[in-house]
């Protein structure tokens, strides 16, 4: 059995041997560690994508100037770790809740993980940019009107009459300095091309200012009434007829012709013919000779509206027809 002195004699030369050329041995160990780390790093992969940037502020303030809408994300790790991660499970945000007065502030971009990102081990996440400078202003709301925005042209001969928007007004929110200049918003384009009948559609409100938000779902119900374009046309030198005069009488008009002006749909005028329009005086109530002032009536298709008529009344001279008897030259 070895004694304590024997052990000392054995350990001493060992320590001396280990300490021999110790600087070179330390460098060798450091190089080995570095080679191991570099080897592990060479086995890691990178994945790049972008996620929306959310801004968290005090409820009385809101962003008042442009800022990056997307943040670049870099995931670093082994393939089995980084590729199963869903992009929606990485959230980028800046926290400005501690600021309660309007102004311009600088804040770091932070990452919030959820879902698949929480289960990933040995995961490195970096962002670009690292920080954001952002202006804040007082948050206000305002009720404004909505106007329809049209494109295209209706069928020839038709026009858009009245239309309704439901809702006709919406509430928008945004920074005080920007909201002051907004008086109304337009819908997205409502296509009219080729239409000739009433129609309804759902259309989104056009919001060209990302710093403004619209309460509700941002959708508008549109209903439009389409009608024929109106046209007015004159008809001249229309003979005035004598209607239903007793056969024992004959009538002579002071004015034998007149004119009318009618209004109707643009396409409807293409179907009307000159013989479809006439003027007459009604004589069924006359039972004796003499001079009468009678109203002149106009006949035209029911889809038209009478705008003007000339004459409105006319003098007619009624005389008795001559009776001729045949035989012995008598009359």
C-alpha positions in Angstrom: 0.0 0.0 0.0 1.3 3.4 -0.9 2.0 5.9 1.9 1.1 9.6 1.8 4.7 10.4 1.0 4.6 8.0 -2.0 1.4 9.9 -3.3 3.1 13.2 -3.0 6.1 11.8 -4.9 3.7 10.6 -7.6 1.5 13.8 -7.9 4.4 16.2 -7.9 5.9 15.1 -11.2 2.5 15.0 -12.8 1.8 18.6 -11.9 5.2 19.6 -13.1 4.5 17.8 -16.4 1.1 19.6 -16.8 2.6 23.0 -16.0 5.3 22.4 -18.6 4.8 24.7 -21.6 1.5 25.8 -20.1 1.0 28.9 -22.4 1.1 26.7 -25.5 -1.4 24.3 -23.9 -3.8 27.2 -23.0 -3.7 28.5 -26.5 -4.4 25.0 -27.8 -7.5 24.6 -25.6 -8.8 28.1 -26.6 -8.4 27.2 -30.3 -10.2 23.9 -29.8 -13.1 25.7 -28.2 -13.2 28.3 -31.0 -13.2 25.6 -33.6 -16.1 23.8 -31.8 -18.1 27.1 -31.7 -17.4 27.9 -35.3 -18.4 24.3 -36.3 -21.7 24.6 -34.4 -22.4 28.0 -36.0 -21.7 26.6 -39.5 -24.4 24.1 -38.9 -27.0 26.8 -38.1 -29.3 28.3 -40.8 -31.0 31.7 -41.2 -34.6 32.5 -42.2 -35.8 36.0 -43.2 -39.3 37.4 -43.4 -41.2 40.6 -42.4 -44.0 41.2 -39.9 -46.2 44.2 -39.3 -45.1 46.7 -36.7 -47.7 47.6 -34.0 -47.4 50.8 -32.0 -48.6 50.7 -28.4 -49.4 54.1 -26.9 -51.4 55.8 -24.2 -55.1 55.9 -25.3 -55.0 59.7 -25.5 -52.2 59.7 -28.1 -51.8 58.2 -31.6 -49.0 58.2 -34.2 -48.9 61.4 -36.1 -46.2 60.7 -38.7 -44.9 58.0 -41.0 -43.1 55.0 -39.5 -42.1 51.6 -40.9 -45.1 49.4 -41.5 -43.0 46.2 -41.6 -40.1 45.0 -39.6 -37.5 42.6 -41.0 -37.1 39.4 -38.9 -34.1 37.1 -38.9 -34.4 33.7 -37.3 -31.2 31.8 -36.6 -31.0 28.2 -35.5 -31.0 24.7 -36.9 -33.4 23.9 -39.7 -35.7 21.8 -37.5 -36.1 24.8 -35.2 -36.6 27.8 -37.5 -38.7 26.5 -40.4 -41.7 25.2 -38.5 -42.2 28.6 -36.9 -45.3 30.5 -38.3 -44.7 34.1 -39.2 -47.8 35.2 -37.3 -46.3 33.8 -34.1 -43.6 36.5 -34.2 -44.9 40.0 -33.3 -42.9 43.2 -33.6 -43.9 46.3 -31.5 -42.7 49.5 -29.9 -44.0 50.5 -26.5 -44.7 54.2 -26.1 -47.2 53.9 -23.2 -45.0 55.8 -20.8 -45.4 59.0 -22.9 -48.5 61.1 -22.2 -47.8 64.3 -24.1 -47.6 64.9 -27.9 -44.0 64.9 -29.2 -41.4 62.9 -31.1 -39.9 59.8 -29.4 -37.4 57.1 -30.0 -38.2 53.5 -29.0 -36.5 50.1 -29.6 -38.3 47.4 -31.6 -39.3 44.6 -29.4 -40.4 41.0 -30.1 -43.3 39.1 -28.7 -43.4 35.3 -29.3 -46.4 33.0 -29.2 -47.5 29.6 -30.4 -44.9 27.8 -32.4 -42.2 30.4 -31.5 -42.6 29.7 -27.8 -41.8 26.0 -28.3 -38.6 26.6 -30.3 -35.4 26.1 -28.3 -32.0 27.6 -29.1 -33.6 30.3 -31.3 -32.0 33.6 -32.1 -34.2 36.5 -33.3 -32.9 39.8 -34.7 -34.9 42.7 -36.0 -34.3 45.4 -38.6 -34.5 48.3 -37.8 -33.5 48.1 -34.2 -35.4 51.2 -33.2 -38.0 53.6 -34.5 -38.4 57.4 -34.2 -42.1 58.3 -34.1 -44.2 61.5 -33.6 -47.3 61.3 -31.3 -50.3 63.7 -31.3 -53.6 64.0 -29.5 -56.1 61.4 -30.6 -59.5 62.8 -31.8 -62.6 61.5 -33.5 -64.9 63.2 -36.0 -68.1 62.4 -37.9 -67.8 63.0 -41.7 -69.9 62.3 -44.8 -69.3 59.7 -47.4 -69.3 60.4 -51.2 -69.7 57.9 -54.0 -66.9 57.5 -56.5 -67.9 56.4 -60.0 -66.1 55.0 -62.9 -67.2 54.0 -66.5 -70.3 55.0 -68.4 -73.8 53.8 -68.5 -75.5 52.4 -71.6 -76.1 55.2 -74.1 -79.4 57.0 -73.4 -79.3 56.4 -69.6 -78.3 58.4 -66.6 -77.8 57.9 -62.9 -80.6 59.4 -61.0 -80.7 59.6 -57.2 -78.7 57.1 -55.1 -78.3 56.3 -51.4 -75.3 55.3 -49.2 -75.9 53.4 -46.0 -74.3 54.6 -43.8 -74.0 58.1 -45.2 -71.7 59.2 -42.4 -68.9 57.5 -40.5 -66.7 58.3 -37.5 -63.0 58.5 -38.1 -60.2 58.7 -35.5 -56.7 60.0 -35.9 -54.1 62.6 -34.9 -55.5 66.1 -34.2 -53.3 67.8 -36.8 -54.3 65.5 -39.6 -58.0 65.1 -38.7 -58.6 68.9 -38.9 -58.2 68.9 -42.7 -60.5 66.0 -43.4 -64.1 66.9 -44.4 -65.3 63.8 -46.3 -64.2 60.4 -47.6 -65.0 58.7 -50.9 -65.9 55.1 -51.6 -63.8 52.8 -53.8 -64.7 53.0 -57.4 -68.3 52.0 -58.3 -68.4 50.6 -61.8 -71.2 51.9 -64.1 -70.1 50.5 -67.4 -72.9 48.9 -69.4 -75.6 49.4 -66.7 -79.2 50.3 -67.7 -81.2 49.2 -64.7 -81.2 50.0 -60.9 -78.5 48.2 -59.0 -77.1 47.7 -55.5 -73.6 46.8 -54.4 -71.4 46.8 -51.3 -68.3 49.0 -51.6 -65.4 49.8 -49.2 -64.6 53.3 -48.0 -61.4 54.6 -49.6 -59.0 55.5 -46.8 -55.8 56.9 -48.4 -54.4 58.0 -45.0 -53.1 55.1 -43.0 -52.9 57.2 -39.8 -56.7 57.6 -39.8 -58.9 54.7 -38.7 -62.6 54.2 -39.6 -65.0 52.9 -37.0 -66.9 49.9 -38.1 -66.1 47.5 -40.9 -65.5 50.3 -43.5 -68.2 49.0 -45.9 -71.0 51.0 -47.5 -74.2 49.7 -49.1 -74.9 51.6 -52.3 -78.2 51.7 -54.2 -78.5 53.6 -57.4 -81.5 54.4 -59.6 -80.8 54.4 -63.4 -83.3 56.1 -65.7 -83.4 57.0 -69.3 -82.0 60.4 -70.2 -84.8 62.9 -70.9 -85.2 64.5 -74.3 -87.5 67.2 -75.5 -88.7 67.3 -79.1 -91.0 69.7 -81.0 -93.5 68.5 -83.6 -94.6 71.2 -86.0 -97.4 71.7 -88.6 -99.7 69.1 -87.1 -103.1 69.3 -88.8 -105.9 70.0 -86.3 -108.8 67.5 -86.8 -112.5 68.1 -86.2 -113.8 65.1 -84.2 -117.4 63.9 -83.8 -119.2 66.9 -85.4 -122.8 66.1 -86.2 -123.1 65.2 -89.9 -125.7 68.0 -90.5 -123.0 70.5 -89.7 -119.7 71.5 -91.3 -116.9 73.2 -89.4 -114.2 75.6 -90.5 -111.2 76.2 -88.1 -109.6 79.6 -87.8 -106.2 77.8 -87.5 -105.8 74.6 -89.3 -102.4 73.4 -87.8 -100.5 73.6 -84.6 -97.5 72.2 -82.7 -96.6 70.5 -79.5 -93.5 69.9 -77.4 -93.2 66.6 -75.6 -90.6 65.1 -73.2 -89.6 61.5 -72.9 -86.8 59.0 -72.6 -83.9 59.2 -75.0 -84.3 55.7 -76.4 -88.1 56.0 -76.5 -87.9 58.8 -79.1 -86.3 56.4 -81.5 -89.6 54.5 -81.6 -92.1 57.3 -82.1 -93.5 58.1 -85.6 -95.1 61.3 -86.9 -98.5 59.7 -87.2 -98.4 58.9 -83.5 -98.8 62.6 -82.7 -102.0 64.5 -83.6 -104.2 67.5 -82.6 -108.0 67.7 -82.5 -111.0 69.6 -81.3 -114.0 67.7 -79.8 -117.3 68.8 -81.4 -119.7 66.2 -80.1 -121.6 68.8 -77.9 -122.3 71.2 -80.8 -126.0 71.2 -81.8 -126.4 74.5 -83.6 -124.7 76.7 -86.1 -122.4 79.6 -84.9 -118.9 80.4 -83.8 -117.3 78.4 -80.9 -114.0 78.7 -79.1 -113.0 75.1 -78.4 -109.9 73.6 -76.6 -107.4 71.8 -78.7 -106.4 68.4 -77.5 -103.2 66.5 -78.2 -102.8 62.8 -78.8 -99.3 61.2 -78.3 -98.0 57.9 -76.7 -98.5 57.6 -73.0 -94.7 57.4 -72.2 -94.3 61.0 -73.1 -95.1 64.2 -71.2 -96.7 67.3 -72.8 -94.5 70.3 -72.2 -96.2 72.9 -74.5 -99.0 73.1 -77.0 -99.9 75.8 -79.6 -102.7 76.7 -80.0 -104.4 75.7 -76.8 -107.8 76.9 -78.1 -109.1 77.6 -81.6 -112.2 79.3 -83.1 -114.4 77.1 -85.2 -117.2 78.4 -87.5 -120.2 75.9 -87.6 -122.5 76.1 -90.5 -125.3 73.7 -91.7 -124.4 71.4 -94.6 -126.4 72.1 -97.8 -129.1 69.5 -98.6 -129.4 68.4 -102.3 -132.6 66.6 -103.6 -132.3 64.5 -106.7 -135.2 64.7 -109.2 -137.0 67.5 -111.2 -133.9 69.6 -110.8 -135.3 70.6 -107.4 -133.1 71.3 -104.3 
